[in-house]
Amino acid sequence: MALLTLDQVTVAYQKQDILKQFDLKIEKGELLSLLGPSGCGKTTTLRLIAGFLESKSGRFLFNDKDYTRVPVSKRNFGFVFQNYALFPHLSVYNNIAFGLKMRKQTQSEMKKRIAHVLDVVNLTGFENRFPKELSGGQRQRVAIARALVIEPDLLLFDEPLSNLDANLRETMRVEIRRIQQELGITAVYVSHDQEECFSISDNVAIMNKGIIEQLDAPSHIYSYPKTRFVAEFIGFKNFLPFSDREDNGAYWTLASGAQRFSVAKHAGSDLGMTGAIRPDDIELVLDLNQGDAANHIAGKVLVCTFLGRSYQCIVETAAGTFTVHTDMATPLDIGTPVVLHFPSNKIIITQ
């Protein structure tokens, strides 16, 4: 039985449905990330779980109890905000103690809990400092400590690292994952940053227009995107529309125009008719005699630009225009005839 279940939930803003008959399940001890572009419904989902929003219909179950109409004050959930939301006039100790005071905890219990969470977030010795005396990363640790000190049943993160610089974001995401795993706490994490979500999550839900396009382990989503939207979102830039399909054991044989392609079977490959491949996985060949072979397409270079570690070539073919990353000493001239090889184990079939 899942710890958290959203069952056929519909949420609307100003009569426009943002989530419609939305389903989600999260297991105890899991860190699930909601990932997607602006407006996809990920923050709405988080705010619904937190209790800041009410649904038009559907149910929210938590630990086998109906939380659909339970107010925020009755949900023992910790929330880490994007902008830290610390009180500037209070010390680190009193910022962390705020939730405990609202729950009328004794002074001795507060001291014990605060000492523990300060140790967890590596801020022991910072109790008497004020937010203005802390770095961005330290402020975020205080915000996490404040959410943890109430011993929440669920921890919610709303883009907590978006205000930090790149190096600090990388450090803090490691810290968030360490803390979550050390405590074994269930967490829901919202971000628009793919690398951030993939690096810390047990599972990721890719959202688009209020629905989940794919929910899976990060490694599986990265290797086998289920839909074209997911493929584009995680970095696939090249797509091949297929028509006929023939089963050849471990491979599919598919047609794209007059060209035939052999594609290794993978989970879900029998459901779609669009091939996707990353720019790094297409091989650029200068031997034009291979142009008619299976998984090869002849074309010409439209532009070639330097990326640092490789060159990016845009190549026009009869099957469409493709982006290719390739190692070479000098860029190819515009109009150079080339052949593109699509390795059979690098093409992913999406819906």
C-alpha positions in Angstrom: 0.0 0.0 0.0 1.4 3.4 -1.0 2.0 6.0 1.7 0.5 8.8 -0.4 -2.2 8.5 -3.1 -3.8 11.1 -5.3 -6.8 9.5 -6.8 -8.6 11.1 -9.8 -7.8 14.6 -8.5 -9.0 17.7 -10.4 -7.6 21.2 -9.4 -8.7 24.4 -11.2 -7.6 28.0 -11.2 -10.3 30.5 -12.3 -12.4 27.7 -13.8 -9.4 26.3 -15.8 -8.4 22.8 -14.9 -4.7 22.6 -14.1 -4.8 18.9 -12.9 -7.6 16.8 -14.4 -8.3 13.3 -13.0 -4.7 13.2 -11.8 -3.3 10.0 -10.2 -0.1 9.6 -8.2 1.3 7.1 -5.7 4.4 7.5 -3.5 5.9 4.8 -1.4 7.1 5.2 2.2 10.8 6.3 2.3 10.8 7.3 -1.4 12.1 10.6 -2.8 9.9 11.4 -5.8 10.6 14.4 -8.0 8.0 16.2 -10.1 9.8 17.5 -13.2 8.6 19.5 -16.2 8.4 22.9 -17.8 6.7 26.0 -16.3 2.9 25.6 -16.2 2.9 21.8 -16.3 1.2 21.4 -12.9 4.1 20.3 -10.7 3.9 23.2 -8.2 0.1 22.8 -8.1 0.5 19.2 -7.2 2.9 20.1 -4.4 0.6 22.8 -3.0 -2.3 20.4 -3.2 -0.4 17.8 -1.1 0.7 20.5 1.3 -2.9 21.6 1.8 -2.5 25.1 0.3 -5.0 24.2 -2.4 -8.2 22.3 -2.5 -9.3 19.9 -5.2 -12.6 20.1 -7.1 -12.9 16.4 -7.1 -11.0 13.2 -6.3 -9.3 12.0 -3.1 -6.0 12.5 -1.3 -5.1 9.5 0.9 -2.1 9.6 3.3 -1.2 6.6 5.4 -4.6 5.0 4.7 -6.4 8.2 5.9 -8.5 10.6 3.8 -6.6 13.9 3.8 -8.7 15.5 1.0 -10.2 18.2 3.3 -7.6 18.1 6.2 -6.4 21.7 6.8 -2.7 22.6 6.5 -2.4 23.0 10.3 -3.5 19.3 10.8 -1.0 17.9 8.3 2.3 17.1 9.8 4.2 18.0 6.6 7.5 19.9 6.4 7.7 22.5 3.5 11.0 23.9 2.2 10.3 27.0 0.1 12.2 28.4 -2.9 13.1 31.7 -1.2 14.0 30.1 2.2 11.2 32.1 4.0 13.3 32.7 7.0 12.5 35.4 9.6 15.3 38.0 9.3 14.9 39.2 12.8 15.3 35.8 14.4 18.4 33.8 15.0 19.0 30.4 13.4 17.9 28.8 16.7 14.6 30.7 16.8 13.9 30.3 13.1 14.2 26.5 13.6 12.2 26.6 16.9 9.2 28.4 15.3 7.3 25.3 14.4 8.0 23.7 17.7 6.7 26.8 19.6 3.5 26.7 17.6 3.2 23.0 18.7 3.8 24.1 22.3 6.9 21.9 22.8 8.8 22.2 26.1 12.1 24.1 26.2 14.1 20.9 26.9 12.4 19.1 24.0 13.1 22.0 21.7 16.8 22.2 22.6 17.2 18.4 22.0 15.4 18.4 18.7 17.2 21.6 17.4 20.6 20.3 18.4 19.8 17.1 16.5 18.7 18.8 13.3 21.6 21.2 13.4 23.9 18.2 13.4 22.0 16.6 10.6 22.3 19.7 8.3 25.9 20.4 9.5 25.1 23.8 11.1 26.1 23.0 14.7 27.6 26.2 16.2 25.5 28.6 14.0 22.6 28.8 16.5 23.1 32.5 17.3 23.7 33.8 13.8 21.0 35.7 11.9 20.0 34.9 8.2 21.9 38.0 6.9 25.1 36.5 8.4 24.7 33.2 6.4 25.5 32.2 2.8 22.8 31.1 0.5 23.6 27.4 1.1 23.5 27.9 4.9 20.2 29.7 4.7 18.8 26.8 2.8 20.1 24.3 5.4 18.3 26.4 8.1 15.1 26.1 6.0 15.6 22.3 5.7 16.3 22.1 9.5 13.1 24.0 10.3 11.1 21.6 8.2 12.8 18.6 9.8 12.6 19.6 13.4 8.8 19.0 13.6 9.6 15.4 12.7 7.3 15.5 9.7 5.5 12.6 8.1 6.3 14.0 4.7 8.9 16.5 3.4 8.0 18.8 0.5 10.5 20.8 -1.6 9.4 23.6 -3.9 12.4 24.4 -6.2 14.7 24.8 -3.2 17.9 25.4 -5.1 16.8 27.8 -7.8 18.3 30.8 -6.0 21.7 29.3 -5.6 24.7 29.4 -8.0 25.6 26.3 -10.0 28.4 25.0 -7.8 26.3 25.5 -4.6 23.3 23.8 -6.2 25.4 20.7 -6.9 26.6 20.7 -3.3 23.2 21.2 -1.8 21.5 18.5 -3.9 24.0 16.0 -2.5 23.2 17.2 1.0 19.4 17.0 0.5 19.8 13.4 -0.8 22.1 12.5 2.1 19.7 13.9 4.7 16.7 12.2 3.1 18.4 8.9 3.0 19.9 9.2 6.5 16.5 9.9 8.0 14.5 7.6 5.7 11.9 10.3 5.3 9.4 10.4 2.4 9.9 13.4 0.2 8.3 15.1 -2.8 10.7 17.4 -4.7 9.7 20.0 -7.4 12.1 21.3 -10.0 12.4 22.2 -13.6 16.1 21.1 -13.6 16.5 17.6 -15.1 20.0 17.0 -13.8 19.0 18.1 -10.3 16.0 15.7 -10.2 17.7 12.8 -11.8 20.7 12.9 -9.4 18.7 12.8 -6.1 15.5 10.9 -6.9 14.3 7.3 -6.5 11.6 8.0 -9.1 10.8 11.0 -11.3 7.4 12.0 -12.7 7.7 13.9 -16.0 4.7 16.2 -16.2 3.1 18.0 -19.2 -0.1 20.0 -19.2 -1.4 18.6 -15.9 -0.7 14.9 -16.6 2.2 12.6 -15.9 3.8 11.5 -19.2 6.2 9.1 -17.5 6.9 8.0 -14.0 10.0 5.8 -13.6 13.5 5.5 -12.2 15.8 8.3 -13.5 18.0 5.9 -15.4 15.1 4.3 -17.2 13.6 7.6 -18.2 17.0 8.7 -19.5 17.5 5.6 -21.5 13.9 4.8 -22.6 11.7 7.9 -22.8 8.1 6.7 -23.2 6.8 9.7 -25.3 8.2 12.2 -27.7 7.6 15.0 -25.2 9.7 13.2 -22.6 12.4 12.4 -25.2 12.6 16.1 -26.2 12.6 17.2 -22.6 15.5 15.1 -21.6 17.7 15.9 -24.6 16.7 13.8 -27.6 16.8 16.2 -30.6 16.4 13.8 -33.5 13.2 12.0 -34.5 12.4 9.6 -37.3 8.8 8.9 -38.3 8.4 5.2 -39.0 5.7 3.5 -41.1 5.9 -0.2 -41.6 7.0 -2.5 -38.8 8.3 -6.0 -39.0 9.3 -8.3 -36.1 12.7 -9.9 -36.5 13.2 -11.5 -33.1 15.4 -9.1 -30.9 15.0 -6.3 -33.5 12.3 -4.4 -35.3 12.7 -3.6 -38.9 11.0 -0.3 -39.7 10.7 2.0 -42.7 11.2 5.8 -42.8 10.4 6.7 -46.4 12.5 4.6 -48.7 15.1 3.9 -46.0 14.9 0.8 -43.7 16.1 0.7 -40.1 16.9 -2.1 -37.7 16.0 -1.1 -34.1 16.8 -3.2 -31.0 13.7 -4.0 -29.0 13.2 -2.4 -25.6 10.4 -2.0 -23.1 7.5 -0.2 -24.7 9.1 -0.3 -28.2 6.0 -2.1 -29.6 3.7 0.9 -28.7 5.1 3.7 -30.8 6.1 4.6 -34.4 8.6 7.4 -33.8 12.3 6.8 -33.4 14.4 9.1 -31.2 18.2 9.4 -31.0 20.5 11.8 -29.2 23.0 13.9 -31.2 25.9 12.1 -29.5 24.7 8.8 -30.8 24.5 9.5 -34.5 27.8 8.6 -36.3 28.8 10.9 -39.1 30.5 9.0 -42.0 32.4 10.5 -44.9 32.3 7.2 -46.9 29.4 8.0 -49.3 29.2 4.4 -50.5 27.4 3.5 -47.3 24.5 5.8 -48.0 22.1 3.1 -49.1 22.9 0.6 -46.3 20.4 -0.1 -43.5 20.4 2.5 -40.7 22.4 4.9 -43.0 21.1 8.1 -44.6 23.0 10.3 -47.1 22.8 14.1 -46.5 24.7 17.3 -46.7 26.0 19.7 -44.0 24.0 22.9 -43.4 26.2 24.3 -40.7 29.0 23.1 -38.4 29.7 24.9 -35.1 32.3 24.3 -32.3 31.0 23.2 -28.9 34.3 22.8 -27.1 34.6 19.1 -26.8 33.1 18.4 -30.2 31.5 19.9 -33.3 27.8 20.2 -33.8 26.7 19.6 -37.4 23.2 20.2 -38.7 22.7 17.7 -41.6 19.9 17.8 -44.1 18.7 14.4 -45.5 15.7 13.0 -47.3 14.3 11.8 -43.9 14.6 15.2 -42.3 17.2 17.4 -40.7 19.4 16.0 -37.9 21.7 17.4 -35.2 25.0 15.4 -34.8 27.8 15.9 -32.3 31.1 14.6 -33.7 34.8 14.7 -33.0 36.9 16.2 -35.8 40.0 18.4 -36.2 38.3 21.1 -38.3 34.7 21.8 -39.1 33.1 20.6 -42.3 32.2 23.1 -45.0 28.6 24.0 -45.7 27.3 21.6 -48.4 29.8 18.8 -47.6 28.1 15.4 -48.5 28.1 13.0 -45.6 26.3 9.8 -44.5 24.7 9.5 -41.1 24.7 6.1 -39.3 22.0 5.4 -36.7 23.2 2.5 -34.5 20.3 0.0 -33.9 20.9 0.0 -30.2 20.8 3.8 -29.9 17.4 4.4 -31.5 14.5 4.5 -29.0 11.0 4.0 -30.2 8.5 6.5 -28.5 4.8 7.0 -28.6 
